[in-house]
């Protein structure tokens, strides 16, 4: 019933979800917590639908929709980058006649995965956790990157989360069938640089074995990108070649246009400084957190090595002026249950206090994001549209997309 109510009226659904959360504080975690993942995703999808800012990639995607009005076969045939999932998504949104369906779909996909992983991890560790622990992780998920910013990115965060979901199914749920395989492969046809997230998945076993030494990747990745770009003829596959070329482009783009704007943007500087602190702090906690009794490192826990390397790759992107660092930071933050829950299992005061300090520090990120949101979004217009928004509009859009 909550799912239906939230779809029809996201505003009412949001109130009900907040009320459920409020009434559970101080009580045991409900046994059916996973059913909240989809209603929450619908609430955030509606936020994407009413988003009114040009301070993201959304406006550029809206402008590009005009190029997807031909036949799908022709669009796919003429795509030199082989980004067929991007083409299909843009084509279908164009058919619907409603450009705002694009951030709605993206918002739903990203945050359904985020909250599915969170609540599934909570369900697997309900004897260890309390509702306040869930609230703390949600605070990190929303505090590091506001949903409007993640949704506005459109492709990379979406592709990365799909690969992360495949990794979760593979390493934690032990679901290793065709669906998981497709979830690994399909995202590289949405965003070229998703290849690097897939590479992280392949390398995650290395992080488990070498631990601290894997941080050396920070120093080698930029050089490897330049070397690979100078020897493109030796790289197999057009998608991998394109990924290397894009990576080299971002590494070299330090002046002009958006890069120059970001250099003098105080909000961007705070984001980078705090993001660097957050990643280094958590990586330090992961490396420090060892069970003295059985000497099992946190990195030995399923998927922790994967998220660890996401953070390492983020640090490797610090010398990139544009948004590469932020993208990895976002994935690292929204997957916080993967490493925070195993750390909490240690039940040690030495780890508990640093985690509390980390949560207090999140206030810096929240304040920075509030400031950015206030100055770049038409909040009053968004609030009104959110309040009157209805899933009926989405049904109509999907009908147009399929049948018209």
KOLZALUM-90332 format. One record per atom (N, C-alpha, C): z, y, x; residue in one letter. Coordinates in steps of 0.05 Angstrom, whole numbers, padded with zeros to 5 digits, always signed. Atoms other than C-alpha are relative to their C-alpha. Layout:
N
ZYXa ...
This chain:
404
+00000-00024+00016x +00000+00000+00000x +00000+00025+00017x -00001-00024-00017x +00017+00049+00056x -00027+00005+00013x +00026-00003-00012x -00051+00036+00088x -00019+00014-00020x +00017-00011+00020x -00087+00052+00023x +00007+00030-00006x -00008-00028+00005x -00046+00115+00009x -00008+00018+00024x +00007-00016-00024x -00057+00139+00081x -00030+00006+00001x +00029-00004-00001x -00132+00129+00076x -00008+00020-00021x +00007-00019+00021x -00137+00166+00010x +00010+00028+00006x -00012-00026-00007x -00090+00222+00032x +00015-00002+00026x -00014+00001-00026x -00074+00225+00107x +00025+00017+00001x -00023-00018-00001x -00025+00282+00094x +00024-00014-00013x -00022+00015+00013x +00017+00240+00045x +00008-00024+00017x -00006+00023-00018x +00011+00180+00091x +00016+00008+00024x -00015-00010-00023x +00036+00221+00150x +00029+00005-00008x -00027-00005+00009x +00097+00243+00110x +00015-00026-00004x -00013+00026+00005x +00112+00171+00090x +00006-00014+00027x -00005+00013-00026x +00105+00146+00162x +00023+00014+00014x -00023-00015-00013x +00152+00201+00188x +00026-00007-00014x -00024+00007+00014x +00201+00183+00133x +00010-00028+00008x -00007+00028-00009x +00199+00109+00152x +00013+00001+00027x -00011-00003-00027x +00211+00128+00224x +00028+00011+00000x -00026-00013+00002x +00269+00173+00206x +00021-00019-00010x -00020+00018+00012x +00303+00121+00164x +00007-00024+00018x -00005+00024-00017x +00298+00068+00219x +00017+00007+00025x -00016-00008-00023x +00335+00109+00272x +00028-00011-00003x -00026+00012+00000x +00399+00073+00289x +00001-00028-00012x +00002+00027+00011x +00376+00008+00256x -00016-00018+00019x +00017+00018-00015x +00341-00053+00282x -00029+00006-00005x +00029-00004+00003x +00266-00050+00294x -00010-00018-00022x +00009+00017+00022x +00232-00074+00230x -00019-00022+00009x +00016+00024-00008x +00199-00142+00233x -00030+00004-00003x +00028-00004+00005x +00133-00116+00207x -00010+00026+00012x +00007-00026-00012x +00126-00056+00253x -00030+00002+00006x +00029-00001-00007x +00054-00075+00272x -00017+00010-00022x +00017-00010+00023x +00029-00057+00202x -00002+00030+00000x +00002-00029-00001x +00041+00016+00220x -00023+00010+00018x +00020-00009-00019x -00013+00017+00273x -00024+00012-00013x +00024-00010+00013x -00072+00026+00226x +00005+00026-00016x -00006-00025+00013x -00039+00079+00181x +00003+00023+00019x -00003-00022-00019x -00020+00120+00242x -00027+00007+00011x +00027-00005-00010x -00091+00113+00269x -00016+00016-00020x +00014-00016+00020x -00118+00139+00203x +00009+00029-00001x -00011-00027-00001x -00072+00199+00206x -00012+00016+00023x +00011-00014-00024x -00097+00216+00276x -00030+00003-00002x +00029-00002+00004x -00169+00202+00257x -00006+00025-00017x +00004-00023+00017x -00163+00255+00203x +00005+00026+00016x -00004-00023-00018x -00136+00303+00256x -00026+00006+00015x +00025-00004-00013x -00200+00291+00294x -00021+00012-00018x +00020-00009+00020x -00241+00304+00231x +00003+00030-00005x -00004-00028+00006x -00210+00373+00221x +00001+00017+00025x -00002-00015-00025x -00211+00393+00294x -00021+00022+00001x +00017-00024+00002x -00240+00463+00302x -00005+00013+00027x +00001-00013-00025x -00241+00476+00376x -00026-00004+00015x +00022+00003-00018x -00297+00489+00425x +00010-00005+00028x -00013+00004-00026x -00247+00476+00482x -00001-00029+00008x +00003+00028-00007x -00271+00404+00489x -00030-00006+00000x +00028+00008+00000x -00336+00364+00491x -00012-00002-00028x +00010+00004+00028x -00341+00362+00415x -00025+00017-00006x +00022-00017+00007x -00387+00422+00409x -00026-00009+00012x +00024+00010-00014x -00435+00393+00460x -00011-00024-00015x +00009+00024+00014x -00437+00327+00422x -00013+00008-00027x +00012-00009+00026x -00450+00363+00356x -00028+00011+00004x +00026-00011-00006x -00508+00400+00388x -00020-00022+00007x +00017+00022-00008x -00536+00335+00416x -00008-00018-00023x +00006+00017+00023x -00536+00301+00348x -00029+00004-00010x +00027-00006+00010x -00603+00334+00332x -00021-00018+00013x +00019+00017-00014x -00636+00288+00383x +00000-00029-00009x -00002+00027+00009x -00617+00226+00345x -00010-00004-00028x +00011+00001+00027x -00658+00237+00283x -00024-00018-00003x +00023+00018+00001x -00715+00190+00300x +00008-00028-00007x -00007+00028+00005x -00719+00115+00292x +00018-00010+00022x -00020+00010-00019x -00664+00076+00326x -00015-00015+00023x +00015+00014-00021x -00715+00032+00363x -00011+00019+00021x +00011-00020-00019x -00748+00093+00394x +00022+00012+00017x -00022-00012-00015x -00681+00123+00414x +00010-00019+00022x -00010+00020-00019x -00658+00059+00448x -00021-00004+00022x +00021+00005-00020x -00725+00050+00483x -00002+00022+00020x +00003-00023-00017x -00725+00120+00512x +00026+00007+00015x -00025-00006-00013x -00653+00117+00538x -00001-00011+00029x +00002+00009-00028x -00660+00114+00614x +00027-00008+00011x -00026+00007-00009x -00585+00107+00622x +00011-00026-00012x -00008+00025+00013x -00580+00045+00578x +00027+00003-00014x -00025-00005+00014x -00522+00076+00539x -00005-00006-00030x +00009+00007+00027x -00541+00038+00476x +00022+00003-00021x -00021-00004+00020x -00473+00040+00442x +00003+00030-00006x +00000-00029+00005x -00472+00116+00450x -00023+00007-00019x +00023-00005+00016x -00542+00118+00420x +00005-00008-00029x -00004+00010+00026x -00522+00075+00361x +00021+00017-00015x -00021-00017+00012x -00459+00116+00347x -00011+00027-00009x +00011-00026+00006x -00495+00182+00350x -00021-00001-00022x +00021+00005+00021x -00553+00155+00308x +00013-00003-00028x -00013+00004+00026x -00506+00132+00253x +00014+00024-00010x -00012-00025+00009x -00467+00196+00252x -00020+00020-00010x +00022-00018+00009x -00532+00235+00247x -00009-00007-00028x +00008+00009+00026x -00552+00192+00188x +00019+00008-00022x -00020-00007+00020x -00487+00208+00152x -00002+00029-00008x +00002-00028+00006x -00502+00282+00155x +00027+00015+00004x -00026-00012-00004x -00429+00296+00174x +00008-00003+00029x -00006+00002-00029x -00419+00312+00248x +00029-00007+00005x -00029+00004-00005x -00343+00309+00240x +00008-00029-00003x -00005+00028+00001x -00348+00235+00227x +00003-00012+00028x -00001+00009-00028x -00357+00227+00303x +00029+00000+00011x -00028+00000-00010x -00286+00250+00323x +00019-00017-00018x -00016+00018+00018x -00258+00212+00262x -00001-00029+00010x +00004+00028-00009x -00287+00146+00287x +00014-00003+00027x -00012+00002-00027x -00266+00160+00359x +00031+00001-00002x -00029-00002+00003x -00195+00181+00338x +00012-00026-00011x -00011+00025+00011x -00186+00118+00297x +00000-00022+00020x +00003+00021-00020x -00211+00071+00352x +00021+00003+00022x -00019-00004-00022x -00169+00102+00407x +00029-00006-00008x -00028+00002+00006x -00104+00107+00370x +00008-00025-00016x -00007+00027+00010x -00109+00041+00333x +00007-00018+00023x -00005+00016-00024x -00113+00008+00401x +00027+00008+00013x -00025-00009-00012x -00056+00051+00429x +00024-00010-00015x -00023+00007+00015x -00009+00036+00372x +00001-00030-00005x +00000+00029+00002x -00030-00037+00365x +00014-00011+00025x -00013+00009-00024x -00011-00048+00438x +00029+00007+00001x -00028-00008+00000x +00053-00009+00431x +00017-00018-00018x -00016+00015+00020x +00077-00045+00368x +00000-00030+00006x +00000+00028-00007x +00055-00113+00392x +00019-00005+00024x -00019+00003-00022x +00094-00103+00457x +00029+00002-00010x -00027-00003+00011x +00154-00079+00417x +00008-00025-00015x -00006+00025+00016x +00149-00140+00371x +00007-00023+00019x -00005+00022-00019x +00148-00186+00432x +00027+00004+00014x -00025-00006-00015x +00211-00152+00460x +00021+00013-00019x -00017-00014+00019x +00249-00133+00397x +00030-00005+00006x -00029+00005-00007x +00314-00165+00423x +00010+00019+00022x -00007-00018-00022x +00312-00117+00482x +00000+00030-00009x +00005-00028+00007x +00289-00052+00448x +00015+00009-00025x -00011-00014+00024x +00318-00003+00398x -00020+00020-00010x +00019-00020+00010x +00281+00047+00353x -00002+00024+00018x +00002-00024-00018x +00299+00103+00402x -00018-00005+00024x +00018+00006-00022x +00261+00066+00457x -00029+00003-00009x +00027-00003+00011x +00199+00064+00412x -00007+00030-00002x +00004-00029+00003x +00207+00139+00398x -00005+00012+00028x +00004-00011-00027x +00212+00153+00473x -00029-00006+00010x +00027+00006-00009x +00147+00116+00487x -00022+00015-00016x +00019-00016+00016x +00112+00152+00429x +00000+00029+00011x -00002-00027-00011x +00137+00217+00460x -00017+00003+00025x +00017+00000-00024x +00102+00199+00525x -00029-00001-00008x +00027+00003+00009x +00039+00178+00489x -00012+00026-00011x +00010-00025+00011x +00033+00244+00452x +00006+00024+00018x -00009-00023-00016x +00068+00288+00503x -00018+00005+00024x +00017-00004-00023x +00022+00276+00563x -00027+00011-00009x +00026-00009+00010x -00043+00284+00524x +00001+00002-00031x +00001-00003+00029x -00047+00312+00453x -00024-00015-00011x +00022+00015+00012x -00092+00271+00407x -00026+00017-00002x +00024-00016+00002x -00139+00330+00398x -00016+00000+00026x +00013+00000-00026x -00154+00330+00472x -00013-00027+00006x +00011+00027-00005x -00164+00255+00477x -00024-00005-00017x +00023+00004+00018x -00209+00254+00416x -00023+00018+00008x +00021-00018-00009x -00248+00314+00442x -00016-00010+00023x +00015+00012-00022x -00267+00274+00503x -00022-00018-00009x +00020+00018+00014x -00306+00227+00456x -00004-00027+00014x +00010+00026-00009x -00333+00173+00502x +00017-00014+00021x -00014+00014-00021x -00294+00159+00566x +00026-00012-00009x -00026+00011+00009x -00225+00152+00535x -00004-00023-00019x +00005+00022+00019x -00254+00110+00479x -00009-00025+00015x +00009+00023-00015x -00291+00064+00527x +00022-00013+00016x -00022+00010-00017x -00230+00058+00572x +00020-00015-00017x -00020+00013+00017x -00184+00040+00514x -00011-00026-00010x +00011+00026+00009x -00232-00014+00490x +00002-00021+00022x -00003+00018-00022x -00232-00045+00559x +00029-00008+00004x -00028+00005-00002x -00157-00038+00561x +00010-00020-00021x -00006+00019+00022x -00153-00074+00494x -00009-00028+00007x +00009+00026-00009x -00195-00130+00522x +00018-00012+00021x -00019+00009-00021x -00148-00134+00582x +00026-00010-00013x -00025+00007+00014x -00088-00137+00535x -00004-00027-00014x +00006+00026+00013x -00120-00193+00494x -00001-00023+00021x +00005+00020-00021x -00137-00230+00558x +00026-00008+00014x -00022+00005-00017x -00074-00223+00600x +00027-00004-00015x -00026+00002+00014x -00018-00216+00549x -00002-00018-00025x +00002+00017+00024x -00043-00248+00484x -00014-00026+00006x +00014+00024-00008x -00083-00301+00521x -00023-00007-00018x +00024+00003+00017x -00142-00291+00475x -00025+00004+00018x +00021-00002-00020x -00201-00306+00520x -00027-00011-00010x +00025+00009+00013x -00258-00319+00472x -00023+00020+00003x +00024-00017+00000x -00325-00286+00458x +00007+00029-00006x -00007-00027+00008x -00293-00225+00425x +00011+00015+00024x -00011-00013-00023x -00253-00209+00487x -00021+00006+00021x +00022-00004-00019x -00314-00218+00531x -00017+00024-00008x +00016-00022+00009x -00354-00170+00488x +00015+00027+00003x -00016-00025-00003x -00297-00119+00489x +00000+00010+00029x +00002-00008-00028x -00302-00120+00565x -00027+00013+00006x +00027-00007-00008x -00377-00111+00567x -00011+00024-00016x +00012-00020+00018x -00396-00067+00507x +00006+00029+00008x -00006-00028-00006x -00359-00003+00530x -00016+00012+00022x +00016-00012-00022x -00403+00005+00592x -00026+00011-00012x +00024-00012+00013x -00459+00021+00542x +00008+00024-00016x -00009-00025+00014x -00417+00078+00514x +00003+00022+00021x -00003-00020-00021x -00400+00114+00579x -00004-00014+00027x +00007+00012-00026x -00428+00100+00648x +00025-00005+00018x -00023+00003-00018x -00362+00111+00684x +00021-00020-00009x -00017+00022+00008x -00329+00057+00643x -00002-00023+00019x +00003+00020-00020x -00355+00013+00699x +00024+00000+00019x -00023-00002-00018x -00297+00039+00741x +00025-00012-00012x -00023+00012+00014x -00246+00017+00688x -00003-00030+00001x +00005+00029-00003x -00279-00052+00689x +00006-00009+00028x -00006+00006-00028x -00274-00051+00765x +00031-00002+00004x -00030+00001-00002x -00199-00036+00758x +00010-00026-00011x -00009+00026+00013x -00192-00097+00712x -00005-00023+00020x +00006+00021-00019x -00225-00140+00765x +00019+00001+00024x -00017-00004-00023x -00181-00111+00820x +00030-00003-00005x -00028-00002+00006x -00115-00115+00783x +00016-00022+00014x -00014+00021-00015x -00097-00181+00817x +00006+00009+00029x -00005-00010-00027x -00103-00145+00884x +00026+00017+00000x -00024-00016+00002x -00049-00095+00862x +00025-00017+00000x -00023+00018+00002x -00002-00152+00846x +00007-00011+00027x -00005+00014-00026x -00010-00182+00915x +00008+00020+00022x -00005-00018-00022x -00009-00121+00960x +00018+00023-00007x -00020-00020+00008x +00035-00074+00919x -00005+00027+00011x +00001-00028-00011x +00048-00009+00957x -00026+00006+00014x +00024-00005-00016x -00013-00018+01000x -00025+00007-00017x +00022-00006+00017x -00059-00012+00940x -00003+00030-00004x +00002-00030+00002x -00043+00063+00940x -00020+00011+00020x +00020-00009-00020x -00089+00067+01001x -00028+00004-00013x +00025-00005+00014x -00145+00064+00950x -00005+00030-00005x +00001-00029+00004x -00130+00138+00938x -00017+00013+00022x +00013-00013-00023x -00157+00155+01007x -00029-00011+00004x +00026+00013-00006x -00217+00107+01008x -00021+00005-00022x +00019-00001+00022x -00248+00116+00939x -00021+00022+00003x +00021-00021-00003x -00282+00185+00951x -00020-00007+00021x +00019+00008-00021x -00312+00160+01016x -00018-00022-00008x +00017+00022+00010x -00336+00096+00984x -00021+00010-00019x +00019-00011+00019x -00369+00136+00929x -00023+00013+00014x +00021-00013-00015x -00407+00179+00979x -00017-00020+00015x +00016+00021-00014x -00428+00118+01019x -00018-00015-00019x +00016+00015+00020x -00451+00081+00957x -00023+00018-00010x +00021-00017+00009x -00490+00142+00934x -00023+00003+00020x +00020-00002-00021x -00526+00145+01001x -00016-00026+00004x +00014+00026-00002x -00546+00072+00994x -00004-00012-00028x +00005+00008+00028x -00565+00068+00920x -00018-00024-00003x +00020+00021+00001x -00622+00021+00934x +00013-00028+00003x -00014+00025-00004x -00571-00033+00953x +00018-00008-00024x -00018+00005+00023x -00532-00027+00887x -00015-00013-00023x +00014+00013+00022x -00552-00076+00833x +00006+00013-00027x -00004-00009+00027x -00562-00053+00761x -00002+00030-00003x +00003-00029+00005x -00581+00015+00732x +00026+00013-00008x -00025-00011+00010x -00514+00025+00699x +00019+00006+00023x -00017-00004-00023x -00475+00016+00764x -00010+00023+00018x +00012-00022-00016x -00523+00062+00801x +00006+00027-00013x -00006-00025+00014x -00515+00115+00747x +00029+00008+00002x -00029-00006-00002x -00439+00109+00751x +00006+00012+00027x -00004-00011-00027x -00441+00121+00826x -00010+00028+00002x +00012-00027-00001x -00487+00181+00818x +00017+00020-00015x -00017-00018+00015x -00442+00212+00765x +00026+00005+00015x -00025-00003-00015x -00380+00200+00807x -00005+00019+00024x +00006-00018-00022x -00414+00234+00867x -00004+00028-00009x +00004-00027+00012x -00435+00292+00823x +00026+00014-00005x -00026-00012+00006x -00363+00304+00800x +00015+00006+00026x -00014-00005-00025x -00336+00297+00871x -00011+00025+00014x +00013-00022-00013x -00385+00350+00895x +00001+00026-00016x +00000-00023+00018x -00377+00398+00836x +00026+00015+00003x -00025-00016-00004x -00325+00447+00862x -00003+00029-00006x +00005-00028+00006x -00358+00513+00847x -00021+00003-00021x +00020-00006+00020x -00397+00544+00790x +00006-00011-00028x -00004+00009+00028x -00392+00540+00714x +00028-00008-00006x -00026+00010+00010x -00336+00498+00685x +00020-00004+00023x -00018+00006-00023x -00309+00480+00755x +00014+00026+00008x -00012-00026-00008x -00297+00554+00772x +00020+00009-00021x -00019-00007+00022x -00264+00566+00704x +00026-00015+00003x -00024+00017-00002x -00216+00508+00714x +00018+00008+00023x -00016-00007-00024x -00195+00531+00783x +00020+00022-00005x -00018-00023+00005x -00165+00595+00755x +00015-00003-00026x -00014+00004+00025x -00137+00564+00691x +00028-00010+00005x -00027+00008-00005x -00061+00561+00694x +00008-00025-00015x -00007+00024+00015x -00057+00508+00640x -00011-00025+00014x +00011+00022-00016x -00103+00463+00681x +00017-00006+00024x -00016+00004-00024x -00060+00474+00742x +00026-00014-00006x -00025+00013+00008x +00004+00455+00705x -00006-00029-00007x +00008+00027+00007x -00032+00394+00677x -00003-00018+00025x +00004+00016-00025x -00052+00371+00747x +00026-00004+00015x -00025+00003-00015x +00015+00385+00780x +00019-00019-00014x -00018+00018+00014x +00055+00352+00725x -00011-00028-00001x +00013+00026+00001x +00005+00295+00718x +00004-00015+00026x -00004+00013-00027x +00010+00281+00793x +00029-00009+00002x -00028+00008-00001x +00086+00281+00788x +00005-00024-00018x -00005+00022+00019x +00085+00235+00727x -00010-00027+00011x +00011+00024-00010x +00039+00184+00759x +00015-00010+00025x -00014+00008-00024x +00074+00184+00827x +00028-00010-00007x -00027+00008+00008x +00142+00179+00793x +00001-00028-00012x +00001+00027+00012x +00122+00119+00751x -00008-00021+00020x +00008+00020-00020x +00086+00084+00808x +00024-00006+00018x -00024+00005-00016x +00150+00093+00849x +00020-00018-00015x -00018+00017+00016x +00191+00063+00792x -00009-00029-00001x +00011+00027+00001x +00144+00004+00787x +00006-00015+00026x -00004+00013-00026x +00149-00010+00862x +00029-00005+00006x -00029+00003-00005x +00224+00000+00863x +00013-00021-00018x -00013+00017+00020x +00239-00042+00802x -00004-00029+00006x +00001+00028-00007x +00253-00111+00828x +00025-00014-00010x -00024+00016+00008x +00299-00163+00796x +00012-00013+00024x -00014+00011-00024x +00349-00178+00850x +00005-00029-00003x -00008+00028+00005x +00366-00245+00818x -00022-00019+00007x +00022+00019-00005x +00298-00278+00819x -00023+00012+00016x +00019-00013-00017x +00259-00228+00860x -00028+00001-00012x +00026-00003+00014x +00203-00221+00808x -00007+00030-00001x +00008-00028+00000x +00167-00156+00819x -00012+00007-00027x +00012-00010+00025x +00146-00114+00760x -00030-00004+00000x +00029+00003-00002x +00075-00118+00786x -00009-00028-00006x +00007+00027+00007x +00077-00193+00772x -00002-00003-00030x +00001+00002+00029x +00084-00179+00698x -00029+00005-00010x +00028-00002+00010x +00019-00185+00656x -00009+00028-00004x +00014-00025+00005x -00026-00124+00658x +00012+00024+00015x -00012-00023-00014x +00022-00080+00699x -00017+00008+00024x +00018-00006-00023x -00024-00086+00760x -00024+00016-00009x +00023-00014+00011x -00081-00061+00716x +00007+00030-00004x -00008-00028+00006x -00044+00002+00693x +00008+00014+00026x -00007-00011-00026x -00017+00012+00764x -00025+00011+00014x +00024-00009-00013x -00088+00016+00790x -00014+00023-00014x +00010-00023+00015x -00108+00064+00734x +00013+00025+00011x -00014-00023-00011x -00055+00111+00761x -00010+00006+00028x +00010-00004-00028x -00079+00101+00833x -00027+00013-00001x +00027-00012+00002x -00151+00116+00813x +00002+00029-00009x -00004-00028+00008x -00125+00179+00778x +00007+00017+00023x -00007-00016-00023x -00093+00203+00842x -00024+00003+00019x +00024-00002-00017x -00158+00188+00879x -00019+00022-00010x +00018-00020+00012x -00192+00237+00831x +00012+00029+00002x -00013-00027-00001x -00145+00296+00848x -00018+00021+00012x +00017-00020-00013x -00197+00329+00892x -00025+00006-00016x +00022-00006+00018x -00246+00329+00834x +00009+00023-00018x -00008-00024+00014x -00243+00398+00802x +00000-00004-00030x +00003+00003+00029x -00266+00377+00732x +00018-00023-00009x -00019+00016+00014x -00234+00327+00685x +00005-00029+00007x -00003+00028-00006x -00235+00260+00721x +00029-00008+00002x -00028+00006-00003x -00161+00262+00740x +00013-00003-00027x -00013-00001+00026x -00140+00279+00669x -00007-00026-00016x +00009+00024+00015x -00180+00220+00641x +00017-00024+00007x -00017+00023-00009x -00143+00168+00683x +00029+00004-00007x -00028-00006+00007x -00077+00203+00671x +00005-00007-00029x -00003+00005+00029x -00088+00197+00596x +00003-00030-00005x -00001+00029+00003x -00101+00122+00600x +00027-00011+00011x -00025+00009-00012x -00041+00113+00646x +00024+00007-00019x -00022-00008+00018x +00004+00150+00596x +00001-00015-00026x +00000+00013+00026x -00018+00119+00531x +00006-00030+00002x -00007+00029-00004x -00008+00049+00561x +00028-00003+00011x -00027+00001-00012x +00064+00065+00580x +00017-00024-00009x -00016+00024+00006x +00093+00005+00541x -00004-00023+00020x +00006+00022-00018x +00059-00041+00591x +00019+00000+00024x -00018+00000-00023x +00104-00018+00648x +00028+00008-00007x -00027-00009+00006x +00164+00015+00615x +00017-00023-00012x -00016+00022+00012x +00185-00047+00575x +00008-00020+00021x -00009+00017-00021x +00185-00093+00636x +00022+00013+00018x -00020-00014-00016x +00224-00040+00675x +00027+00000-00014x -00025-00001+00015x +00275-00035+00619x +00014-00027+00000x -00012+00027+00000x +00286-00111+00622x +00020-00003+00023x -00018+00003-00023x +00322-00100+00688x +00029+00007-00007x -00027-00007+00008x +00382-00070+00652x +00017+00011+00023x -00015-00011-00022x +00402-00032+00714x +00003+00030-00004x -00005-00029+00002x +00433+00037+00715x -00018+00015+00020x +00017-00013-00020x +00393+00052+00778x -00028+00006-00010x +00026-00005+00012x +00329+00047+00737x +00003+00016-00026x -00004-00014+00026x +00357+00073+00670x +00001+00030+00003x -00003-00029-00003x +00375+00142+00696x -00027+00013+00007x +00027-00011-00006x +00306+00155+00728x -00018+00001-00025x +00016+00001+00024x +00273+00135+00662x +00008+00023-00019x -00009-00022+00017x +00316+00185+00624x -00009+00027+00012x +00010-00024-00012x +00298+00239+00674x -00030+00004-00004x +00028-00001+00005x +00225+00222+00665x -00006+00010-00028x +00004-00009+00028x +00231+00231+00590x +00007+00029-00003x -00007-00028+00002x +00265+00298+00599x -00023+00017+00012x +00022-00015-00013x +00208+00320+00645x -00024+00003-00018x +00023-00001+00018x +00158+00305+00589x +00000+00027-00015x -00002-00025+00014x +00182+00370+00557x -00019+00021+00014x +00018-00018-00014x +00142+00407+00611x -00029-00004-00010x +00027+00007+00010x +00078+00371+00590x -00004+00008-00029x +00002-00007+00028x +00093+00382+00517x -00004+00030-00003x +00001-00029+00002x +00104+00457+00527x -00028+00009+00009x +00026-00007-00009x +00039+00461+00566x -00022-00006-00020x +00019+00008+00021x +00000+00424+00512x +00002+00017-00025x -00004-00017+00023x +00031+00466+00457x -00014+00027+00005x +00013-00026-00007x +00008+00529+00493x -00030-00002-00002x +00029+00004+00001x -00062+00502+00502x -00010-00002-00029x +00008+00004+00028x -00066+00480+00429x +00001+00026-00016x -00003-00025+00014x -00041+00547+00404x -00023+00020+00005x +00021-00019-00007x -00093+00587+00442x -00028-00009-00004x +00028+00010+00002x -00153+00542+00432x -00007-00013-00027x +00006+00013+00026x -00148+00514+00361x +00007+00018-00023x -00006-00015+00024x -00151+00547+00294x +00019-00017-00018x -00020+00018+00011x -00087+00514+00271x +00003+00003-00030x -00004-00004+00029x -00081+00546+00202x -00023-00013-00015x +00023+00012+00013x -00151+00524+00183x +00002-00030+00001x -00003+00029-00003x -00138+00454+00210x +00021-00011-00019x -00022+00009+00017x -00073+00449+00172x -00008-00002-00030x +00009-00001+00028x -00105+00468+00105x -00019-00023-00005x +00020+00021+00004x -00163+00420+00115x +00013-00028+00002x -00014+00026-00002x -00116+00364+00136x +00015-00006-00026x -00015+00004+00025x -00073+00374+00074x -00017-00009-00023x +00017+00007+00023x -00131+00369+00026x -00020-00022+00007x +00019+00020-00008x -00169+00317+00066x +00004-00027-00014x -00002+00026+00014x -00185+00250+00034x -00019-00020+00012x +00018+00021-00009x -00214+00184+00054x -00025-00004-00017x +00024+00001+00017x -00263+00191-00004x -00024+00012+00015x +00021-00013-00016x -00303+00237+00042x -00011-00020+00020x +00009+00019-00020x -00305+00183+00095x -00016-00022-00013x +00015+00021+00015x -00328+00131+00044x -00029+00010-00006x +00026-00011+00006x -00385+00177+00023x -00017+00002+00025x +00015-00002-00025x -00404+00189+00096x -00011-00027+00009x +00009+00027-00008x -00407+00114+00110x -00022-00010-00019x +00021+00008+00019x -00449+00104+00047x -00026+00013+00009x +00024-00014-00009x -00499+00156+00072x -00010-00013+00026x +00007+00011-00026x -00497+00126+00141x -00016-00027-00003x +00011+00027+00003x -00516+00056+00116x -00025+00000-00018x +00020+00004+00021x -00559+00067+00055x -00021+00023-00002x +00018-00023+00004x -00594+00135+00062x -00017+00005+00025x 
